[in-house]
C-alpha cells in the first residue's frame, strides 16, 4: 500500500545499555568468529526473503514508506528485504561489527537495485531502545527474544518493543521452535545455530502466545514456519535439500503440522489503541 502521509524519521533518545544478553551477543559476534560480521548477502536471497513468511505479515500490516524497526538485526537479511518492499527500516543491533557488515551489504545491493533501500543501522540495546514512544509502525524481532531465559525479563523486552510502536501498530516475533522433535538431536550434533554459547529459552507455541498476550498485545496469532525444511536439515546433503523443496511445493502443511514440525515459530500481535500496560510483572 502507498503511504500518502508524511512519516518523519524516528528520533533517537539517550538510553544506556546495561549488559547481560546484549554483551553475550556482542562477545559471540566479535570474539568467536561468527559469520554475522562478515556475511555477504546475495541479491537473490534478499528477493526471496522479501516475499517470505518472515516479511509478508509486516508488509501486510504497514504501508509503503512506513518506518519499521528490526530489533536485533543480525545479518540484516530481513531489514534489507523489508526495504526492498518499500518500508523504511531502522536496523538495531548491539554489535558494531554486525552493523558495519549490514552497511556494506546495503550499499552493494543498492548499486544493483532500482529504487532506494532505506536502511538505517543504529547501535542499541533491546532492553533500552533508544527511540521515543510510538516511533514505528511495526517492530520485528527474529531469533533474539528467546535469549532472555527469565520470563519476566523476556516480557520486559517485549514491553520495550511495544513502547516504540504507535497505537494500532504491529509486533512480530520469530523464534526457533524449542518443542521441535529434533531439537535435542541438533544440540547433540552441534548443528549450526544450535551450538551457540548464548543460551536460549525453548519456546513452544503456547508460551510464546502467552508472553505476547501478557504484555498487552491483542489479536495474537501463532504459527509454525517451514515444517518440511526439517528434511533438509540433517544431514545437509543436496539430495535432501532437493527433496524438501519438492515436498514443500507439492504437499500442504496443516497448521497442526506447522506448529509441531515448523523450524521456527512466529507470533504477531497488535498494539492497543491506548498505552500498553507498563506495570512491572510481579
C-alpha positions in Angstrom: 0.0 0.0 0.0 1.1 3.5 -0.6 1.6 6.0 2.2 0.2 9.3 1.4 1.0 10.8 4.8 4.4 12.1 6.0 6.3 9.7 8.2 9.2 11.5 9.9 12.3 9.6 10.7 12.4 8.2 14.3 14.5 10.3 16.6 16.9 8.6 18.9 16.8 9.0 22.7 19.7 8.6 25.1 19.0 5.2 26.8 22.0 3.3 28.1 22.8 -0.4 27.7 23.0 -2.4 30.8 24.9 -5.5 29.5 23.5 -9.1 30.1 22.2 -10.7 26.9 23.5 -7.7 24.9 27.0 -8.2 26.0 26.8 -12.0 25.5 25.7 -11.5 21.9 28.4 -8.9 21.3 31.1 -11.3 22.5 29.7 -14.1 20.4 29.8 -12.0 17.2 33.1 -10.2 17.8 35.3 -12.7 19.6 34.1 -16.2 18.4 34.4 -15.8 14.6 30.6 -15.6 14.0 29.6 -15.2 10.3 27.3 -12.3 11.2 30.1 -9.8 11.0 31.3 -10.9 7.5 28.4 -12.5 5.6 27.7 -11.3 2.1 24.0 -11.4 1.2 23.3 -12.2 -2.5 20.5 -10.2 -4.2 18.6 -13.4 -4.8 18.4 -14.2 -1.1 17.0 -10.7 -0.4 14.4 -11.1 -3.1 13.3 -14.5 -1.8 13.1 -13.2 1.8 11.1 -10.1 0.7 8.2 -12.4 -0.3 8.6 -14.9 2.6 6.5 -15.6 5.7 9.0 -13.6 7.7 8.3 -10.4 5.8 4.8 -10.7 4.3 2.9 -10.2 7.7 4.8 -7.0 8.4 4.3 -5.7 4.8 0.5 -6.5 5.1 0.3 -4.6 8.4 2.2 -1.5 7.2 2.3 0.9 4.2 4.9 2.0 1.7 7.2 4.5 3.4 6.3 3.4 7.0 9.2 3.2 9.5 9.8 -0.4 10.7 12.3 -1.4 13.4 14.2 -4.6 13.3 15.2 -5.0 16.9 18.3 -7.2 16.8 19.0 -7.3 13.1 21.9 -9.8 12.9 22.8 -10.3 9.3 20.3 -7.7 8.2 18.6 -10.1 5.7 15.1 -9.2 7.0 15.9 -5.4 7.2 17.0 -5.4 3.6 14.0 -7.5 2.5 11.6 -5.0 4.1 13.4 -2.1 2.4 13.0 -4.0 -0.9 9.3 -3.8 -0.2 9.5 0.0 0.2 9.5 0.1 4.0 11.9 2.4 5.7 13.9 0.4 8.2 15.9 1.1 11.3 18.2 -1.9 11.9 19.3 -2.1 15.6 22.0 -4.3 17.0 24.4 -4.1 19.9 27.4 -5.1 17.7 29.2 -2.6 15.6 30.7 -5.4 13.5 27.2 -6.6 12.6 26.1 -3.0 11.7 29.2 -2.4 9.5 28.5 -5.6 7.7 24.9 -4.6 7.1 26.1 -1.2 5.7 28.4 -3.0 3.3 25.6 -5.2 2.1 23.1 -2.4 1.8 25.5 -0.2 -0.2 26.4 -3.1 -2.6 22.7 -4.1 -3.1 21.7 -0.5 -3.6 24.0 -0.4 -6.6 22.3 -3.5 -8.0 18.7 -2.5 -7.3 16.3 0.1 -8.7 14.8 2.3 -6.1 16.2 3.4 -2.8 16.9 0.9 0.0 16.2 2.9 3.2 18.0 1.1 6.0 19.5 3.0 8.9 21.9 0.9 11.1 21.8 2.0 14.7 23.7 0.6 17.7 21.5 -0.1 20.7 20.2 -2.5 23.4 16.8 -4.1 23.2 16.3 -3.6 27.0 16.6 0.1 26.5 15.6 1.0 22.9 16.9 4.5 22.0 13.7 5.8 20.5 10.7 7.8 21.6 7.3 6.2 22.3 5.3 5.4 19.1 8.2 5.9 16.7 7.4 2.9 14.4 4.5 1.3 12.5 5.9 -2.1 13.3 8.7 -3.9 15.1 10.1 -7.2 14.0 12.3 -9.4 16.2 13.8 -12.6 14.7 15.9 -15.1 16.7 16.5 -12.8 19.6 13.9 -12.7 22.4 14.5 -16.3 23.3 17.9 -15.5 24.7 16.3 -13.9 27.8 15.9 -17.0 29.9 13.8 -15.4 32.7 10.2 -15.0 31.8 9.8 -11.6 33.4 13.0 -10.3 31.6 11.6 -11.5 28.3 8.3 -9.8 28.8 10.1 -6.6 29.8 11.9 -6.6 26.5 8.6 -7.2 24.7 7.1 -4.3 26.5 10.0 -2.1 25.4 9.3 -3.1 21.8 5.6 -2.3 22.3 6.6 1.1 23.7 8.2 2.3 20.4 5.2 1.1 18.2 2.4 3.5 17.6 -1.2 2.5 18.6 -2.6 0.0 16.2 0.9 -1.0 15.0 2.3 -4.5 14.8 4.9 -6.5 16.8 6.1 -9.6 15.0 8.3 -12.1 16.8 10.1 -15.2 15.3 11.9 -17.8 17.5 13.3 -21.3 17.0 10.8 -24.0 17.7 12.0 -25.2 21.0 9.5 -28.1 21.0 10.5 -29.5 17.6 11.0 -33.2 17.9 14.6 -33.0 16.7 15.9 -30.1 18.9 17.8 -32.4 21.2 19.4 -34.2 18.3 20.6 -30.9 16.7 22.1 -29.8 20.0 23.9 -33.1 20.5 25.3 -33.0 17.0 26.1 -29.2 17.3 24.2 -28.3 14.2 24.8 -24.7 13.1 22.6 -22.4 15.1 22.2 -24.9 17.9 25.8 -24.8 19.2 25.8 -21.2 20.3 27.4 -20.1 23.6 24.3 -17.9 24.1 21.7 -19.9 26.0 18.1 -19.8 24.8 14.6 -20.5 26.1 12.9 -23.3 24.2 9.7 -21.7 23.2 6.6 -23.7 22.3 3.6 -22.2 20.6 1.6 -21.9 23.8 4.1 -20.0 25.9 5.0 -17.7 23.0 1.4 -16.7 22.7 1.2 -16.3 26.5 4.2 -13.9 26.5 2.8 -11.7 23.8 -0.7 -11.7 25.3 0.6 -11.0 28.8 2.4 -7.8 27.7 -0.8 -6.3 26.3 -0.8 -7.2 22.6 -4.2 -8.1 21.1 -5.3 -10.5 18.4 -2.2 -12.5 18.9 -1.7 -15.3 16.4 1.0 -18.0 16.4 2.1 -20.3 13.6 4.9 -22.6 12.6 7.2 -22.0 9.6 8.9 -24.3 7.2 8.0 -27.7 8.6 9.3 -29.6 5.6 12.7 -27.9 5.8 13.3 -30.5 8.6 14.0 -32.9 5.7 17.0 -30.8 4.6 18.5 -30.0 8.0 20.5 -33.2 8.9 22.4 -34.4 7.1 22.6 -31.3 5.0 23.1 -33.0 1.6 21.9 -31.8 -1.7 19.6 -34.7 -2.3 17.7 -33.9 0.9 17.5 -30.2 0.2 16.1 -31.0 -3.3 13.6 -33.5 -1.7 12.5 -30.8 0.8 11.9 -28.3 -2.0 9.7 -30.8 -3.9 7.7 -31.7 -0.8 7.2 -28.0 0.1 5.9 -27.4 -3.4 3.6 -30.4 -3.6 2.2 -31.1 -0.2 0.0 -28.8 2.0 1.2 -28.2 5.6 -1.8 -28.2 8.0 -1.4 -25.8 11.0 -1.0 -28.6 13.5 1.9 -30.0 11.5 3.4 -26.5 11.2 3.3 -25.9 14.9 4.9 -29.3 15.7 7.5 -29.6 12.9 8.0 -25.9 11.9 11.6 -25.0 12.1 10.6 -21.6 13.6 7.6 -20.2 15.3 6.1 -16.8 14.6 3.8 -14.7 16.7 2.2 -11.5 15.7 0.1 -9.1 17.7 -1.4 -5.6 17.5 -0.6 -2.7 19.9 -3.6 -1.5 21.8 -5.0 1.9 20.9 -4.3 3.1 24.4 -0.9 3.0 26.1 0.3 -0.6 26.8 0.4 -1.7 30.4 3.9 -0.8 31.7 3.4 -2.1 35.2 6.3 -4.3 36.2 5.5 -8.0 36.4 5.1 -9.5 39.9 
